Amino acid sequence: MNVLALSIDPKEFAKMTVTANPSNKETAEDKAKDALELYLTAYRLAENYDRYSTAHNSQETSTVFHAIKGEDFQL
């Protein structure tokens, strides 16, 4: 069975995540806070995905995803 390796650029992933999920808050400050929280969370998730897949020589995307799924990204 062929295994598909997936590499995620944390910056690009975080930018795309924020763009795809605009805040519905009223003030510019609240929108900025939402965007920053989302950006940082997405960035850290992508970083951890790449770090885990490299450290464990795992190229199976679902294996890596399940391993990092339970991580808590407290800001």
Secondary structure as GFF3:
##gff-version 3
##sequence-region A 1 75
A	DSSP	alpha_helix	10	20	.	.	.	ID=ss1
A	DSSP	alpha_helix	28	55	.	.	.	ID=ss2
A	DSSP	alpha_helix	61	69	.	.	.	ID=ss3
###
